[in-house]
Amino acid sequence: MMRRDPLANPEPLIRRVYAYAACRIGDGPDPEDVTSNTFERAVRYGDSFDLRRGDVAAWLIGIARREIGFHALDDADRELIALRYSADLTAPQIGEVLGRKTDAVEAALHRTLRKLRGELEAPPAPSAIALPEVTLVQ
């Protein structure tokens, strides 16, 4: 059985993801980065998309939501999240890598996760958004 490519018609999807990101974090290069990262992840993990579980636009918006939250963090917070959840290190291990005490790492992780949660749960800011022209390179 041939699987349908969820990104076969990307233009309207790019516009929707950008509009969502721009509504959440404002117009300009930041929502462009979020959109780009969203589609990079979608291409990389496209095999995980299951049409029976939902719509492709909803899947992409879910990816964009996480990208927006991650995008709102500073470099130190991103480093903590990467060490904890991408590298799967414990707080004592992170402390060893960063030269910090375990309790300081745990407190910083707690603050970072609270900040990330706040970003993900914040209502979008109302704004007039001009959607960018999309040119596909083939």
N, C-alpha and C positions, 0 to 999 in steps of 0.2 A: 504494500500500500504506500502510495506517495504522500509524504507530508506536505501540507501547504506552508509556504514561507510566510511567517507573520509580518515580515517587513517588505513584502513584494511591492507594495505601493506606499513608499515612505513619506512622500510630500505632505499629505494631510496629517499624518502622525507627527511629523517634525513640527508642523504649525501648532498642533494641539499641545505637545509637550512644552514648546517654547512659551506659548500663551500661559500655560499653568505656571511655569517657572517665573516668568516675568510678573505675573500677578502676585506671586508669593514674595519675590525678592527684588522687584523693580526691573525696569527695562535696562538694556545695555549688554556689556560683555558677560556679566555673571550668569544671566539665564541662558546665554549662548553656550557658556561652558557647561552648565548643567545639562542642557539639551545634548550637547556633544558627548558628554560622559554617559548619559542615559542610553544613547544609541550604541556607543561602544560596548557597554555592558550587555545590551540587548543582542548585539551580534555575537558577542563572546558566549553568552548563555542562552542563545536562541533555542537550543535543543530542549531547554527546560520549560518552554512555553507549551501549554496544553490548552488548545481551543475549547475543550470540553469544560475546563475550569473557569473560563472567563474570556473576556474581550481583549484583543491586543492593545487597544488604547488604555484600558484600565491597568493592564500589566505594565505598560510603559510609564504611566503616571505613578504607579507604585515605585518603580525604579527611580523616577525623577524625585519623588518625595524623599527618598533616602539620600539622594545626591544633594538635594537642597539642605538637608540637615547637616550633612558632612561638610558641605561648602561653607556653612556659617561658622565653622570652628576655626580657631587659629592653628598655626603649625604645631604648637606644643600639644594641643588637644587632639589633633589628628594623629600625632605620633603615639599618644597614649592609646587611642582607639585601635590603631593599627597593631601595636604591640599586644594588646589584650585580645582582640577579636580576629585579627588576620594571622598573627603569629601564634596565637593561642597561649600566650605566656601568662603566668600567675602574677599577682601583685609583687611577691618577693622577687620573682625573676625580672620583672620590669624594673624594680628598684635596683637590682644588680646591674642591669643594662644602663640605666640612667644615672646611677650613682646617688640614688635617693633611698630614704627609709621606706619600709613597707607601708607604714601608716600614712605617710605623705602621698604615696602612690595611690592608696585606696581612697583617700580624701579627694585627690585630683580626679580620679576616675569617676567618683560619685558626682562631683561638680560638673564634669564634662558630660556625663550621661544626662544629668538634669537639664543642662543647657541644650543638648541635642533633642531631648524630649520636648522641651519648650518650643524649639524651632519647628519640630514636626507637628505639634498640636496647635500652633498659632494660626489664627484665621488669616486668609490672604488679605493683603492690603489692597483696597480698591484703587484702581488706576486705569487710565486709558492706555491701551497697549496697541502699538502698531506691530503687526506681525511682519517678520522679515521676509524678503524674497528668498525663495529656496531654489538653488541651482544644484542639480545632481550631477556629479562627476561620474562618468562611466568609463 
